[in-house]
Amino acid sequence: MVKQEWIEKGYVDEKVPEGVELRSEIRRLCKDKNAVILAHYYTAGEIQDVADFVGDSLALAQIAEKTTADILVMCGVHFMAETNKILSPDKKVLIPDLNAGCSLAESCPAEELAKFKTEHPGYKVVAYVNTSAAVKALTDIVVTSTNARAVVDSFPKDEKIIFAPDKNLGGYLNAVTHRNMLLWNGGCHVHEQFSIEKIVELKSAHKEAKVLAHPECKSGVLALADFIGSTAAILTYAEQSEAKEFIVATESGILHEMQKRCPEKNFIPVPPTTGPCACNECGYMRLNTLEKLYNTLKYEWPTVELDESLIEEAKRPIVRMLELSK
């Protein structure tokens, strides 16, 4: 049984019995319980390999909405599990570790955004999908890194806009859309840490390599990039490019899928500014382990629950974005 002390910690972490083959048992539990596993590109490779679907957060939530599964297991971070619950309120949504938060989402507490809105009347609020359900409920429309430019361009040029929470993505959008949106001062701790100096060194050592960067990176990193795009867009670019080497400035978990799709190509992760590691990992994403995934399926806990009224309010800006993106 799950001990109370584990519940108080916020995750199921029971020791898996000796002799259990985790991958086969995870797949058996999925079959027995009509569950699907959704894994974000930034999780560890072994999690991606055991999942039913791998992708960006919103794409996974849309896939989950269309499945006939009774249980959705979101291997990612908490806001992603919330998005699954918003789009699939009748399904049980599980997450292997409730402590798997997101520095970007946490940089924009709902109560602070509500106060900021009050202080800036007449502004529309455009929010990145990397936000809590409570923040989504305060926004006019949600965006992803893929469709953010198109959504922003859909507003009149003189529209007053608050963009939250990522100041780097917001700054990039201001530059490419020639706007002056009011930017919330938030950021992703992973994308904030990429070293410009080390990118320059890597470019010098790999002269034919293309630099691929996520728009959550700082402007100095983006200035060195040959291509700027979402994780899905970066994958597509790497597949279609004739280049054989790529310097990748996003969370290093993406390299697992890149290497699977393009085994003949070389992918080089950009290191952070400090530390001995040659890659830049999200500690929150790495809280998803096979052991926790097994226990989550076994006990059907932790669940992600949202009030019906919050689901309704948070779904509205997502639906508006999806309609605009058709």
N, C-alpha and C positions, 0 to 999 in steps of 0.2 A: 504493500500500500504506500501511497505518497505521504510522507511525513509532514507534519504541520510546519516544521522549520523550513522545509523546502518551499512551501506555499508562502511563508512570510518573506522569503528571499525573492519571490516573484517568478520562480521557474521550476519546472520539473527536472530534476537532475539525479534521479534514482540510479544506483549502480546497476548496469545491465548485467544480467546473469552470465556467468562464464559459459562460453561455447555458443552464444547467440551470434549468428551471422547477420550483422545489422542490415545490410542491403537487402537480402532476401526476405528478412522478417518485416522490414519496412514496406516492401512491395506486397507481402502477404496481407499485412494489416490494411493497406490501402484497398486491396481487393475485397477483403471481408467486410470493411466498413463503408465501402463506396466513397472513398476519399481520394482527392487529388492533391499532389504536392506542387506548389508554385515556388520557384526559386528565382531570385533576382540575380542578374549577371555579376553582382559584386560578392555573392556568397562564395565559399570555398568550392573548388572543383568537385569534390566528392559529394557535396550537396546537390550541385547542378546535375551530376551524373545520375542521381537516384530520383530526380524530379520528373513529373509528368510534363511540365512546361517550364521553360526558362525564358526570361525576358525582362523588359522594363516594368516598373511598378503598375502603371495604368494599363498597359497592354495585358498584363497578367490578370488584373481585376476584370477586364473585359472578357478575356478567355474564360475565367472562372464563372462569370455570369451566365455564359452560354452552356456550361457543362450540366450534366444531370447528376453531378456528385451531391451527396448529402453533407460532406465535410470538406472544407478547404483548409489546407495547411500552408500558411504563408511563411516561407523561409526568406526572411528579409528583415525589415525593421517595422516598428509598431504602426507608423502612419500608413504603411502599405497594407497591413492587416485591416486597419480601419477602412481603407478604401474598398477592400474586398467586401467588408460588411455593409458598407453604404450601397454598393451595387448589387449585392446578393444578401439582402437582409433575412431571407428565409433559410439560409444555409448556416451551419455551424462553422465559425471561423476560428482556427487555432493558430498559435504562434509558438515556436519551440522555446522561446525565452522572452518573457515580458520585459526584461531589462534591455532588450535590443531596441534602443531608441535611435534618435537621429539628431545630430548636433544642429543641422539646418532647421529642422522642424522645431526643435527646442529653443532656437534663437528668437522665435516669434510666439510668445505666449498669447493666447486668445484675449485675455483681459487687457493686455497692453495694446494689442491691435485695435480693440474696441475703443479704448481711450484715444488712440491716435486718430481714428476715424472721426470721432467727435470733435477733435481739435482741428480737423481739416474738412469742414463741410463742403459738399459739392464735388468731392473726388470719387471716382470709381475705384474699386479695389480689384486689382488683378493679382491672383496668388498662384505661386508655383505649386505643383501637385505635392511637393515635399513639405507638407504642412499637416497639422492635426485636423481631425474632423471639425473641432470647434472653430478653428481658423477658417476652414473652408466655408463654414456656415456664415461667416462674416463677409464673404467676398461676393463680387458681382460675377466673376468668371475665373475658372481655374485654367492653368496652362501647363504644358509639358515642355521640356527643352526642345522637342521636335516642332511643336506648333506655336511656340510662344511668339515668334515674330509675326506670324499670320494673324494671331489673335489680337496682338497690340495694333497691328496695321488696320484692323477692322474698326477701330475707334476713330472718330474724327480727329484731325490733326491738332485741334485746339482743346481736346478733351483733357481734363485734369485727372491724372491717374496716380494712384499709390501702387507701387509694385513691391510685393513681399514674397518671401523674406530674403531672397538671395541678392545681395548687392552686386555681386560679380555678374550674374546673369542679367540683372537689371541694367547694369552699366553697359554691357554688351548690346542689349536691346536698344538702349538709348542711342548708342553709336550707330547701329545699322538702320534704325527707323527715324533718326534725326528728331528725337523727342527729348523731353526733359521731365521724365516721370520722377516722382518723388520716391526715393528708394529706402526701403527698410534696411537697417544695418545688421543683416544676418549673413551667415556663410556656412559652408560645409567644411569641417575641420580637415578633411582629406584633401579637397581641391584647393584649399587655402595654402597647403604646405608644399606644393610642388616647387622645386628649385629651378629658377630661371638659369642660374649659372650651370647647373648640371645638364640642363637641356642643351645649352650652348656647347658644352663639352661632348655630349652625345652626338650632336649634329656634326661636330668636327671629326669625331671618330667614325661616324657612319654617314658619309657625305651624300649617299644616294637615298637615305632613309627619309620617309615622309613623317612629319610631326602631326599627330592627331590629338586634339584637345577637346575636352568637354567645356561648354560655356560657363560652368560654375567656377572655372579657373580664373585667377587674377588676370588683369589686362595684359601684363607683361608676358605671361605664358601664352595668351591668345595671339599676341603679336608675332610670336615665333612659329605659330601653327600653319601647316599647309591646309588643314581642314579642321573646322570647328563644328561639332554636332553632338547629338545625344548618343547614348551608348549604342542604340540600334543603328543610328546613322553612321557611327564610327565603324561598326561591324560591316555594314554594307559597303562603305568606302574601301575598307581593307580587302574585301572580297573582289570588288570590281577593279581596283587599281592594278596597274601593271608593275608597280613597285614591289620589291621583294623584302624590304625592311621598313619597319614602322616604329617610331618612338611614340609611346602612348601615355598621354597625360590625363588619366582618369583612374579610378580605383582598380587595382591590379587584378581583381577577380575576373574582369572582362577578358583577360588574356587567355583564360581557359577556353572560352568559346571561340575566340579568334583563332587559336591554334588548332582547334578541332575543325573549323571550317576551312582554314588555309594552312594545312600541315607543311606546305613547301615554303612558307614565308616565315620571316623572323620578326618577333614582336618584343620590343625592349621597353620595360616599364620605367617611367620617370621617377627617380627617387625623391623623397621629401627633403626639405632643407636641412634637417638634422637627423641624427641617428645612423646606425650602421647598416640598416636594411636597404637593399637595392630596389625595393618596391614600396608602394604606399598603400597600406591596407586600412580598411575601416574596421575598428575593433568591435563596433556594434554588429556588423554583418558576420564577423567571425564568432559571435556567440551562438550562431546556428551550427550545431554539430549533429553527427549521425546519432549519437547517444540521446541527445535531447529530442531529436526528431522521432526516434523510436518510442520514447516515453510519452511524448505528446500524442502520438497515434494510439498508444496502448491505453492511456488514461483519458484521452479526449480532453486534455487540459494543458496549458491555460487557454481559455476562450477569450475572444475579444467581443465585448458587448457594448452597444450604443443605444441610447434612448431613441424611440421612434421619431420623436420630434427633431432630434439632432440629425438623424439619417435623412429626413425629408429636407431640412435646410442645407445640409452639406451636399446632397445630391444635386440640388438645383444648379449651382455653378458648374458642376461637372457635366451635366446634361447640356447646358448651354454651350460649353466648349465643344462637346462631341457633335452637336448640331452644326456649329460653325465650321467644324473641320471636315464635314462630309464632302 
